[in-house]
Amino acid sequence: MSTTTYAVSGMSCGHCRATLTEAIGGLDGVTGVDVDLAAGLVTVTSAAEPDDARVAAVVDDAGYELTGRAA
């Protein structure tokens, strides 16, 4: 299992959480998505290291911006 945390801007409500959980959760190999609105972070748990470009693309398609991996 791999856990990766991304910084995402534009999230502010429960709808944002649900949208991103569904969008990222639909990627192959993703087994969990945790959205922390207050911190602006999305943690992705997956079977293997996630493809940052694919995650960024679905985040962008959902109307948000992945600004990078969180430290």
mmCIF file of the C-alpha atoms, coordinates in Angstrom:
data_MODEL
# 
_entry.id   MODEL 
# 
loop_
_atom_site.group_PDB 
_atom_site.id 
_atom_site.type_symbol 
_atom_site.label_atom_id 
_atom_site.label_alt_id 
_atom_site.label_comp_id 
_atom_site.label_asym_id 
_atom_site.label_entity_id 
_atom_site.label_seq_id 
_atom_site.pdbx_PDB_ins_code 
_atom_site.Cartn_x 
_atom_site.Cartn_y 
_atom_site.Cartn_z 
_atom_site.occupancy 
_atom_site.B_iso_or_equiv 
_atom_site.pdbx_formal_charge 
_atom_site.auth_seq_id 
_atom_site.auth_comp_id 
_atom_site.auth_asym_id 
_atom_site.auth_atom_id 
_atom_site.pdbx_PDB_model_num 
ATOM 1  C CA . MET A 1 1  ? 0.000   0.000  0.000   1.00 0.00 ? 1  MET A CA 1 
ATOM 2  C CA . SER A 1 2  ? 1.050   3.538  -0.729  1.00 0.00 ? 2  SER A CA 1 
ATOM 3  C CA . THR A 1 3  ? -0.197  6.728  0.938   1.00 0.00 ? 3  THR A CA 1 
ATOM 4  C CA . THR A 1 4  ? 0.390   10.078 -0.758  1.00 0.00 ? 4  THR A CA 1 
ATOM 5  C CA . THR A 1 5  ? -0.816  13.499 0.386   1.00 0.00 ? 5  THR A CA 1 
ATOM 6  C CA . TYR A 1 6  ? -1.446  16.317 -2.064  1.00 0.00 ? 6  TYR A CA 1 
ATOM 7  C CA . ALA A 1 7  ? -2.070  20.020 -1.535  1.00 0.00 ? 7  ALA A CA 1 
ATOM 8  C CA . VAL A 1 8  ? -5.254  21.044 -3.348  1.00 0.00 ? 8  VAL A CA 1 
ATOM 9  C CA . SER A 1 9  ? -6.635  24.567 -3.634  1.00 0.00 ? 9  SER A CA 1 
ATOM 10 C CA . GLY A 1 10 ? -10.247 25.622 -4.100  1.00 0.00 ? 10 GLY A CA 1 
ATOM 11 C CA . MET A 1 11 ? -11.869 23.225 -1.609  1.00 0.00 ? 11 MET A CA 1 
ATOM 12 C CA . SER A 1 12 ? -14.278 24.741 0.890   1.00 0.00 ? 12 SER A CA 1 
ATOM 13 C CA . CYS A 1 13 ? -17.266 22.514 1.646   1.00 0.00 ? 13 CYS A CA 1 
ATOM 14 C CA . GLY A 1 14 ? -18.741 19.053 1.917   1.00 0.00 ? 14 GLY A CA 1 
ATOM 15 C CA . HIS A 1 15 ? -19.605 19.092 -1.780  1.00 0.00 ? 15 HIS A CA 1 
ATOM 16 C CA . CYS A 1 16 ? -15.923 19.660 -2.565  1.00 0.00 ? 16 CYS A CA 1 
ATOM 17 C CA . ARG A 1 17 ? -15.031 16.700 -0.346  1.00 0.00 ? 17 ARG A CA 1 
ATOM 18 C CA . ALA A 1 18 ? -17.576 14.434 -2.032  1.00 0.00 ? 18 ALA A CA 1 
ATOM 19 C CA . THR A 1 19 ? -16.579 15.514 -5.546  1.00 0.00 ? 19 THR A CA 1 
ATOM 20 C CA . LEU A 1 20 ? -12.883 14.875 -4.990  1.00 0.00 ? 20 LEU A CA 1 
ATOM 21 C CA . THR A 1 21 ? -13.468 11.617 -3.129  1.00 0.00 ? 21 THR A CA 1 
ATOM 22 C CA . GLU A 1 22 ? -15.497 10.307 -6.056  1.00 0.00 ? 22 GLU A CA 1 
ATOM 23 C CA . ALA A 1 23 ? -13.141 11.629 -8.760  1.00 0.00 ? 23 ALA A CA 1 
ATOM 24 C CA . ILE A 1 24 ? -9.890  10.401 -7.223  1.00 0.00 ? 24 ILE A CA 1 
ATOM 25 C CA . GLY A 1 25 ? -11.494 7.233  -5.875  1.00 0.00 ? 25 GLY A CA 1 
ATOM 26 C CA . GLY A 1 26 ? -12.363 6.260  -9.444  1.00 0.00 ? 26 GLY A CA 1 
ATOM 27 C CA . LEU A 1 27 ? -8.710  5.949  -10.442 1.00 0.00 ? 27 LEU A CA 1 
ATOM 28 C CA . ASP A 1 28 ? -7.369  2.415  -10.871 1.00 0.00 ? 28 ASP A CA 1 
ATOM 29 C CA . GLY A 1 29 ? -5.706  1.093  -7.730  1.00 0.00 ? 29 GLY A CA 1 
ATOM 30 C CA . VAL A 1 30 ? -7.037  3.788  -5.380  1.00 0.00 ? 30 VAL A CA 1 
ATOM 31 C CA . THR A 1 31 ? -8.410  2.218  -2.207  1.00 0.00 ? 31 THR A CA 1 
ATOM 32 C CA . GLY A 1 32 ? -9.085  5.339  -0.126  1.00 0.00 ? 32 GLY A CA 1 
ATOM 33 C CA . VAL A 1 33 ? -9.346  9.116  -0.285  1.00 0.00 ? 33 VAL A CA 1 
ATOM 34 C CA . ASP A 1 34 ? -9.328  11.438 2.739   1.00 0.00 ? 34 ASP A CA 1 
ATOM 35 C CA . VAL A 1 35 ? -10.054 15.137 2.163   1.00 0.00 ? 35 VAL A CA 1 
ATOM 36 C CA . ASP A 1 36 ? -9.012  17.633 4.867   1.00 0.00 ? 36 ASP A CA 1 
ATOM 37 C CA . LEU A 1 37 ? -10.774 20.863 3.894   1.00 0.00 ? 37 LEU A CA 1 
ATOM 38 C CA . ALA A 1 38 ? -9.242  22.991 6.662   1.00 0.00 ? 38 ALA A CA 1 
ATOM 39 C CA . ALA A 1 39 ? -5.691  22.028 5.736   1.00 0.00 ? 39 ALA A CA 1 
ATOM 40 C CA . GLY A 1 40 ? -6.280  21.925 1.965   1.00 0.00 ? 40 GLY A CA 1 
ATOM 41 C CA . LEU A 1 41 ? -4.959  18.369 1.764   1.00 0.00 ? 41 LEU A CA 1 
ATOM 42 C CA . VAL A 1 42 ? -6.089  15.201 0.034   1.00 0.00 ? 42 VAL A CA 1 
ATOM 43 C CA . THR A 1 43 ? -4.558  11.897 1.117   1.00 0.00 ? 43 THR A CA 1 
ATOM 44 C CA . VAL A 1 44 ? -4.730  9.056  -1.391  1.00 0.00 ? 44 VAL A CA 1 
ATOM 45 C CA . THR A 1 45 ? -4.229  5.430  -0.396  1.00 0.00 ? 45 THR A CA 1 
ATOM 46 C CA . SER A 1 46 ? -3.547  3.081  -3.281  1.00 0.00 ? 46 SER A CA 1 
ATOM 47 C CA . ALA A 1 47 ? -2.199  -0.334 -4.143  1.00 0.00 ? 47 ALA A CA 1 
ATOM 48 C CA . ALA A 1 48 ? 0.877   1.243  -5.766  1.00 0.00 ? 48 ALA A CA 1 
ATOM 49 C CA . GLU A 1 49 ? 2.470   4.692  -5.978  1.00 0.00 ? 49 GLU A CA 1 
ATOM 50 C CA . PRO A 1 50 ? -0.140  6.942  -7.641  1.00 0.00 ? 50 PRO A CA 1 
ATOM 51 C CA . ASP A 1 51 ? 0.557   8.646  -10.951 1.00 0.00 ? 51 ASP A CA 1 
ATOM 52 C CA . ASP A 1 52 ? 0.738   12.326 -9.963  1.00 0.00 ? 52 ASP A CA 1 
ATOM 53 C CA . ALA A 1 53 ? -0.253  13.461 -13.469 1.00 0.00 ? 53 ALA A CA 1 
ATOM 54 C CA . ARG A 1 54 ? -3.406  11.313 -13.441 1.00 0.00 ? 54 ARG A CA 1 
ATOM 55 C CA . VAL A 1 55 ? -4.363  12.532 -9.971  1.00 0.00 ? 55 VAL A CA 1 
ATOM 56 C CA . ALA A 1 56 ? -3.762  16.147 -11.041 1.00 0.00 ? 56 ALA A CA 1 
ATOM 57 C CA . ALA A 1 57 ? -5.875  15.633 -14.165 1.00 0.00 ? 57 ALA A CA 1 
ATOM 58 C CA . VAL A 1 58 ? -8.937  14.344 -12.292 1.00 0.00 ? 58 VAL A CA 1 
ATOM 59 C CA . VAL A 1 59 ? -8.561  17.077 -9.655  1.00 0.00 ? 59 VAL A CA 1 
ATOM 60 C CA . ASP A 1 60 ? -8.423  19.671 -12.444 1.00 0.00 ? 60 ASP A CA 1 
ATOM 61 C CA . ASP A 1 61 ? -11.408 18.122 -14.240 1.00 0.00 ? 61 ASP A CA 1 
ATOM 62 C CA . ALA A 1 62 ? -13.351 18.380 -10.960 1.00 0.00 ? 62 ALA A CA 1 
ATOM 63 C CA . GLY A 1 63 ? -12.627 22.123 -10.835 1.00 0.00 ? 63 GLY A CA 1 
ATOM 64 C CA . TYR A 1 64 ? -9.809  22.259 -8.281  1.00 0.00 ? 64 TYR A CA 1 
ATOM 65 C CA . GLU A 1 65 ? -6.031  22.670 -8.497  1.00 0.00 ? 65 GLU A CA 1 
ATOM 66 C CA . LEU A 1 66 ? -3.470  20.184 -7.271  1.00 0.00 ? 66 LEU A CA 1 
ATOM 67 C CA . THR A 1 67 ? -0.542  22.373 -6.275  1.00 0.00 ? 67 THR A CA 1 
ATOM 68 C CA . GLY A 1 68 ? 1.870   19.567 -5.407  1.00 0.00 ? 68 GLY A CA 1 
ATOM 69 C CA . ARG A 1 69 ? 2.677   16.844 -2.936  1.00 0.00 ? 69 ARG A CA 1 
ATOM 70 C CA . ALA A 1 70 ? 2.447   17.847 0.696   1.00 0.00 ? 70 ALA A CA 1 
ATOM 71 C CA . ALA A 1 71 ? 5.509   17.380 2.864   1.00 0.00 ? 71 ALA A CA 1 
# 
